[in-house]
Amino acid sequence: MRFDIDLAFSVKMPSTEGTDPAGISGTVKADGKVITITADSLSVFPSPRSIDPTALNDFAVKLKNAGITMVIDGPQGTIASLGNVKPNLTGLLGSKSKAVRMGKLEASKGLMGRGRGPGAIEPLRIPGTFFPLLPTFRKRYRRPPTTTHYARGGGRPRIIFVKDSESWDGKAPKVLNVIDEVTEIGSAPGVGLELPGLEPVHARIVHNELDEYVLVAVGAVGGSAGLKPGSEYTLRSGARMELGDWRLVFFREEYADHGRPFGGRNGGELSFQKPQFNPRTGLIERDSSV
């Protein structure tokens, strides 16, 4: 593993009463296995009193085991080096670690007197997720299996509906969140989605035990569903339904739209979606376009 880094940073430090915020700048550079962090002020570095020696040693040892050296430079030179270094007596006494080498005293003497009073700057903390280093760069990486079978009812299933182009009033489409186990669509008062001009109950959307939303036609339904009375159609995101003068579209977020493994398209762009495991049935499902 090697690193090629050339970054510049700028930090605006908190101001004290009557003073303007101080600006601190620096760089992070690497060419191989040595990473050098340089800042033009010691204010950006924590006080030695605020550093957890155990955490510092664990971090430095991980760097050493990976063959990586991290050099921390201030305006007066190198403050410390961590990782794949030859320790010195100052580093052993100050950090109790054989993977830490302290720099010259004049480079870090501005840090020695800093305490942790109310006005002290919160120290930079070593991130707990630093390792594994750059996990997305692993060789021979294979994407683990996933599934679009999210929690029951997840993905905000919803119906977006509007009148057809000839009778549309120009207003934005309306949205109905499908939250009931059975949602009736028709013109009768009290149905889940009341649309004038349809049969009293024109269709039903049934949420079944497999967490699928199934359209059951009572009257004729056009669109991508294309159902005769008494027929059923499992709704996928983007399914279009034509009920009389009304145009309806079903949507469900891809992470819960079971017919689209890996959130992929159904047969578009010459794509092939891997099969996925259905935890509710114990079966292997394939893209619904196949």
TORFIVO-6961 format. One line per 5 residues: number of its first residue (from 1); for each residue x, y, z of C-alpha. Coordinates in steps of 0.05 Angstrom, whole numbers, always signed. Layout:
% residues N
NUM> X Y Z  ...
% end
This chain:
% residues 290
1> +0 +0 +0  +24 +70 -16  -4 +140 -9  -2 +198 -58  -30 +259 -23
6> -23 +333 -36  -76 +372 +4  -79 +441 +35  -125 +460 +93  -146 +522 +130
11> -177 +524 +200  -211 +583 +233  -197 +578 +308  -245 +606 +360  -232 +678 +381
16> -224 +702 +452  -258 +765 +478  -234 +826 +441  -195 +789 +388  -209 +765 +318
21> -211 +691 +300  -142 +665 +282  -132 +631 +215  -86 +570 +212  -65 +535 +148
26> -25 +474 +131  -15 +415 +85  -21 +340 +84  +28 +307 +37  +50 +236 +22
31> +91 +199 -30  +93 +126 -12  +88 +104 +60  +106 +170 +95  +49 +219 +110
36> +70 +289 +132  +21 +337 +166  +46 +408 +170  +13 +469 +204  +37 +540 +210
41> +14 +546 +283  +16 +501 +344  -54 +523 +363  -84 +469 +319  -49 +413 +359
46> -74 +386 +426  -38 +395 +491  +3 +334 +513  -40 +333 +576  -103 +320 +536
51> -77 +260 +497  -96 +190 +519  -29 +152 +519  -64 +85 +508  -103 +110 +448
56> -40 +143 +420  +0 +79 +428  -54 +36 +396  -58 +83 +336  +18 +87 +329
61> +26 +11 +333  -26 +1 +278  +13 +49 +234  +77 +12 +250  +47 -56 +234
66> +25 -28 +167  +94 +1 +152  +67 +72 +153  +101 +133 +182  +62 +196 +201
71> +104 +259 +212  +73 +319 +248  +108 +385 +234  +97 +453 +266  +127 +521 +249
76> +192 +503 +287  +202 +434 +257  +180 +363 +271  +138 +355 +334  +131 +279 +332
81> +132 +219 +285  +87 +159 +293  +87 +89 +266  +146 +59 +230  +199 +99 +267
86> +259 +87 +312  +236 +110 +381  +278 +157 +423  +282 +166 +499  +236 +227 +498
91> +183 +188 +460  +188 +129 +507  +182 +172 +569  +127 +217 +542  +82 +167 +507
96> +104 +99 +535  +104 +75 +463  +158 +44 +420  +122 +70 +358  +129 +144 +376
101> +190 +188 +364  +189 +259 +391  +221 +316 +353  +266 +371 +380  +243 +407 +443
106> +238 +476 +410  +188 +449 +360  +137 +430 +413  +154 +474 +473  +94 +519 +458
111> +48 +460 +473  +77 +442 +541  +44 +497 +582  -25 +491 +552  -79 +466 +598
116> -151 +446 +591  -186 +506 +621  -254 +532 +597  -222 +571 +541  -177 +515 +516
121> -185 +491 +445  -217 +423 +437  -160 +377 +416  -158 +340 +351  -180 +268 +365
126> -153 +206 +331  -211 +177 +291  -235 +110 +314  -249 +85 +243  -181 +99 +213
131> -170 +25 +200  -175 -13 +155  -138 +38 +112  -177 +56 +49  -222 -7 +50
136> -251 +10 -18  -183 -1 -50  -180 -74 -30  -159 -120 -87  -205 -175 -111
141> -263 -141 -74  -330 -175 -85  -395 -139 -71  -432 -176 -16  -503 -198 -29
146> -557 -147 -12  -632 -147 -13  -688 -98 -27  -732 -132 +25  -732 -76 +76
151> -776 -73 +139  -849 -88 +126  -885 -28 +96  -818 +9 +87  -799 +53 +28
156> -859 +99 +35  -907 +65 -14  -952 +118 -45  -1000 +134 -102  -991 +198 -143
161> -1055 +214 -180  -1081 +267 -229  -1135 +275 -282  -1117 +259 -354  -1091 +313 -401
166> -1159 +330 -429  -1193 +342 -362  -1133 +361 -319  -1143 +427 -282  -1070 +446 -283
171> -1058 +435 -209  -1000 +394 -182  -1013 +319 -174  -1036 +296 -106  -1004 +241 -65
176> -1035 +187 -21  -990 +148 +25  -1011 +75 +26  -1012 +58 +100  -1072 +11 +106
181> -1071 -64 +94  -1128 -54 +44  -1137 +12 +7  -1201 +18 -34  -1203 +65 -95
186> -1269 +89 -122  -1324 +142 -118  -1360 +117 -55  -1355 +161 +6  -1306 +135 +57
191> -1260 +95 +11  -1185 +103 +19  -1178 +143 -46  -1242 +177 -68  -1242 +195 -142
196> -1306 +222 -174  -1330 +187 -237  -1307 +117 -219  -1347 +58 -196  -1363 +59 -121
201> -1304 +12 -110  -1263 +9 -174  -1200 -25 -147  -1164 -46 -84  -1091 -45 -64
206> -1078 -102 -16  -1015 -106 +27  -1002 -181 +31  -961 -225 +78  -900 -221 +32
211> -899 -145 +40  -921 -135 -32  -974 -85 -54  -1022 -120 -101  -1074 -84 -144
216> -1140 -122 -148  -1185 -96 -203  -1260 -92 -190  -1272 -50 -253  -1228 -45 -315
221> -1158 -17 -303  -1113 +7 -360  -1041 +29 -361  -981 -17 -348  -1026 -59 -303
226> -1078 -72 -358  -1126 -111 -315  -1194 -140 -328  -1244 -143 -269  -1223 -196 -220
231> -1149 -195 -241  -1089 -179 -197  -1023 -143 -209  -963 -136 -163  -944 -63 -161
236> -872 -41 -172  -846 +30 -168  -868 +67 -231  -929 +23 -245  -983 +64 -282
241> -1057 +54 -272  -1113 +85 -313  -1180 +86 -278  -1233 +123 -319  -1207 +195 -327
246> -1156 +186 -272  -1082 +170 -280  -1047 +139 -220  -974 +119 -210  -947 +75 -154
251> -880 +92 -122  -838 +57 -69  -766 +74 -53  -717 +27 -87  -687 -2 -23
256> -755 -33 -7  -781 -46 -78  -774 -121 -77  -777 -133 -152  -714 -92 -164
261> -652 -129 -136  -597 -81 -116  -642 -22 -133  -631 -35 -207  -673 -19 -267
266> -722 -70 -294  -690 -90 -360  -664 -21 -378  -597 -2 -409  -578 -75 -424
271> -572 -86 -349  -573 -152 -312  -589 -152 -238  -562 -207 -193  -612 -253 -158
276> -630 -236 -87  -652 -276 -26  -722 -264 +1  -718 -272 +77  -794 -278 +81
281> -800 -339 +35  -729 -367 +37  -729 -366 -39  -681 -336 -90  -713 -281 -131
286> -692 -256 -199  -703 -189 -232  -777 -184 -250  -757 -164 -321  -726 -232 -335
% end
